[in-house]
């Protein structure tokens, strides 16, 4: 049915109607007092979401743009970078660092696993000369559905003295990630995830320590230059022409988020994700991430039943039920499918998605007890 498609993917995520309506208004001038008033509220509200006293810069770019903005303002050629890789997006940090001429070392784990803090501690303890300048890590790995223990990892990085650079693209506004409390130096995120607006904006928050390192960067980015963004934030402006209507959308979305409350947002994501995991188990499917302690509250990766392909599951869900779920990426393509519970998603949406998944599997010939997944979801959500 036309206009019924619902996104249950890691991003883009569903957008509230009020956000869409405000975004559709005629653009205002980006140097006008009207836009400056919007920016002032947006910059203030973002600090609450990031749980920081640091300025949060808003870039007209995807999350990858914010990742590049992080490293392009920190690194000089041959600087030593340690990248903690638990999936495709952890590897992206390493590739960006290499593009800046850095000497990159990786600590990698099997997909579906998280970084063991003891392994990081051993490597940092061995760096007696303090050659490691930056450590990159992912909070929530979208490709696998694993969440790193960022609090413990950043504590070790801070003790060593390196700069911690964290990908919070699918964790900010979904999982607890208090920047200041955990001591994160650089934290990035993107608009099309927990912030409930379309793709096109990204965010980067920078500690005083990281800004001091930036001041020693020999060739910092021009477009993503931190000094230009810091000045603009404090002037309630932007350094260059921004995506004006996306800022208006963000302004509306942030009001909604403040009304719900950050703790309630985090609790909602946890409730929906754990209910989905319970449903999947009840249907008899296997979860890619077995350990509940590292399972994401934003995205759940699921193995298809034997004899039924991921493309068939995805195609049937979309064609017959107008629900879009994601394939695996790279080595995991067609081996897992990923269901998002990220952003503007509620209990009703989850129940509809689980029921539609059951109907899809039934059509494709999978033998199970119909209704088992929906019942498990209902019971979990009622707790």
N, C-alpha and C positions, 0 to 999 in steps of 0.2 A: 504494500500500500504506500502510495506517495507520501513523503514527509513523515514517515513513521520510523525511520532508521534510528536506532539507539546505539551509541558507542559504549562498549564494555571492553575498552582497550587501554593500554598505558598512556595514551595521549595521541591526538587530541581527546579531551574528555567532554561530556555534555555541558552545554552552556545554558544558564538560566534565561528564561524569556525576558526578564527585566534587564538583564545585561545586554542581550541582543537588541532590545528596543533602544536602549541608550546609545549603544554603539552605532546604530543606524541613523542617528541624528546628523544634521549637517555639521561638518567639522568647524571648530573654532580656530582662530589664529593661534599658532603655537607661541607667539610672543605677547599675547593678550593678557590682560589682568584676569580675565575669566579662566583662562587655562592655568595661569600661575596659581590661582586659588585651588584648583583641582590638584595640581602638583604638590602643593603644600600638604594637603590632606593625605595624598597617596604616599609621599615620602614618610610621613609620620606613622601612618598605619602599617607600612611595610616593616618598620622597626619593631612593631609589636608582634607581627607574624614571625619575623626572624628571631625574636626575643633577644634584641641587641640594642646597645646604645650607639653602635657604629652607624654611619650613613649607609643606606642601601641605594646603590646606583641602578637605574632602570635603562636597559639597552634595547634599541630596536633591532633585535636579533633573536635567533632561537637559543635554546639552552647551550648548544655547542658554541655559539658566539660568546656567551658568558664564560664558558670554559677557556676559550682562547683569550678572552680579556683577562682572565686570572693569570695565566702563565706568560702572556705577552708583556705584562707589566712587572713581572718578577724576575725573569730569567735573563742572564747573559750567556753568551756562547760558552760551552764546556762546563756550565754549572751542573752539579750532581743532583739528580732527581730520582727519588725512589717512588715507584708507582705500585700501589696495591691493587692487583687485578683479580676481580671475581666474576668478570663478564665483559661484554662488548664495550660498555661505557667506561669501565676501569681501564681497558686497553686504549680507549680514545684519549684519556689523559696522557698516556705514555706517548702516543703518536703526536699529539700537539706539542709536548715537550721536546720531542726529537725534531720537530719542524722548526723549533727555536734554537736548534744547535746544542741542546742540553745533552749531557751524558746520562742516559736513562738506564736504571736498573729496575727490574720487575720482581715482585713477589707475587706469584700466581697460584691459584688453587683450582681444583676441578670445579667445573660449573655445577652449581647447586650447593656449594660450600661457601662459608664466610672466612675472612682472615682470622687466624688464631693470634690473639694479642701477644702470646709468648714468643711466636715466631718473629713478629715485628720487634719486640723488645730485644731479642737476641741479635738481630741485625743492627739495630741502633746502638746497642751496647758495644758492638764490634767496631763501630765508626768512631774510633778514639780521637781521630783528628778533626772530627766534626765536618767532614767533607760534604755530607748530605745537606743540601740547602733547603730543598722542598720535598715534602711527601704528599702525594696525591692519593685520594681514596674516594670511594663511592659509598654513600649512605645506603641507598636503596637501589639495587641493581635490577633495572627494568627487564633486562634480557633473560633473567633467570628467576626472579622473585625472591631474592635473598637480601636480607638487611644486615649490614655490618654493625658491630658494636663500636660505633663511632666515639662514644664517650671514652671508652677504655683506650682505643687506638690514639685518639687525639691527646689524651693525657700522657702517653708514652712519647709522642712526638714533641710535646711541649717540654717534657723533662729533658729530652735530647737537645732542644734548641732550634730544630728545623721549623720551617713554616708549614702549617697544615692547610691543605687546599682540598675542600670537600665538595663533591657533587651531591647537592640536595635537590636535584631537578624533580624527582618524583617523591621526595620525602617532605619538603617544606609544605606546610598546610595539610599534611596527611599523617605524619609521624612526629613524635616529639624530637626536636633538634634545637635545643636552646643554645644559640651561638655563644653568648657570653659565659653562661654557666659552664659549658663544656670546654671553653677556651679555644674555639675554632678561629683560625686566622683569616681564612677566605672561604666564603660559603656562597654557592651559586644555585639558582633555580630557574624555572621557566614558567611562562604564563599559561600554557595549555594543559597543565596538570592539576595540582590541587587548587590553583587560583581560579579555575572555572571560566576562563576566557579563551578565545581562539589563539592559535600560535602567532608569534611575532614579537613578543617581549620576553626579555630575560632579566634576571636580577643578580647582583653581586654585592655582597657586604664584605667590607675590608677592615681588619683590625688596625690599630695604631702600629703594631709591630710589623704587619705586612706592608703598611704604607711607608714605613722607614726603609724596608727592603726595596720597594718600588722606587724610592728616591735615588737608589744606587743602580737602577736599571739603565744601561747605556743607550738602548734603542727601544724605548717603550712604544706601544701601539699609538697611532695617531687618533683613529676613530674611537678606540676604546680607552683612551688615556684617562687614568684614574684622577689625575689632578683636575682635568677639565670637568669630569663628572662630579667630583667633590665640590668644586666651586659652584656648579649649576644647582646641585641639591640645596646648598645653603642659600642660593639666590631664588629658590623656587622656580627654577628654569630647567632647560636642557641645553647641552652644548651644541647640538645639531638638530635638524628637523626630525622630530619623532613621529611615530605612528600615533597621531593625535587621537583617533577614534578608539584605538586599543587602550590608551591611557584612560579615556572616558569609561570604557568597559571595566577596566581594572578598578577605577574609583567606585563604581557601583558594586562590583564583586566584593571588594574589601569591606564595604558597609554591611553586606550580607554576612560576611565572615565574622566581623566584630559582633554582630547581633547574635550569631550562634555561639560564639565564644571558642577560643582556641582549644581549650581542654575538651569541650564537647565535640569539636571537629575531629580531634584525635581519637576520642572514644568511638565516634561513629565509624571511622575507618577501621578501627580494630574489630568492632562488632560485625561489620559487613564481611570483612576478610575471613574472620574465624568461622562465621556462619557458612560462607562459601566453601571453606575447607571441609567443614563437617558434612555439607551436602555432597561434595565430591566423593568423600569416603563412603557415604551411605549408598551412593549409586554403584560403588564398586570400582571406581576409577583410581588410578595411582597418582599421587601428587609428586611433582618433580623435586620439590624441597621437602624432605622428610622431617627435618628437625623443626618443631614448632617455635623454638627459641630464636631462629634466624629467618622465619617465614615472613614475607612482606605483608603489610596491611594495605598496600596499594595495588599489587598485581599478584595473581596466583597462576602458577604454571602447572599444566595438567598433561599427563600422558594419555594418548588415545587408547581405547581398548584394542586388543589384538584383532586384526582383520578389518579395521575401520580407519580410514586415513584422516589426517588432520585437514587436508583440503576439502574432503567431503563434509566433515563436521562444520567447518567454517562456511562453506557454500550453502549448506542446508539451513544453518542458523540465519544467514543473511537473506536468502531467497524466501524462505517460508515464514520466518519470524521477525525479520527486519532487525536482527541483533548482530552487531559486528564484534567478533573477538579476534585477537591477534595470533599470527603464526609465530613460531620460534624464529630466531635470527641466526644467520650463518650456519654453524655446525648443528644448531638445534632446529633448523628449518624442517618442517613437516614431521618433527619428532615430538614436539609439544605444542599445545595451544595455550594462549595466555588470556585470562579474564581479568579486567580491571575493576576495582571497586574504589576508584580514585575521583575525587572532586565532587561534582554535583550528582551524587548517587545516593539513593535512599533505600529503605527496606523494600518498598514496592518494586523498585527496579531489580533488586537482587532476586526476589521471588519470581518475577517474570523471567529473568535470565535463567534461573535454575530450572523452572518448568519448561522453558523453551529448549534448553539443553537436553532434558529428559526426552522431550518429544522428538528431538533431532536424533538422538541415539536409538530410540525405539524405531523410527523410520528406517534407520540404517542397519537394523537387524541385531543390535546389541541386546543381550538377554539380561534383564535385571528386574527388580520389583518397581514398577511404575509408581511414582509418588514418594519413593523413599527419600530422594534428595530434597524435595519440597518440604516433606515432613521434618526432616533434620533441620532445615533452615528455619522453619516456623518455630520449632522448639528452641533453637539457639537464640533467635531474635527475641523470644518471649522472656528470656532469662533476665 
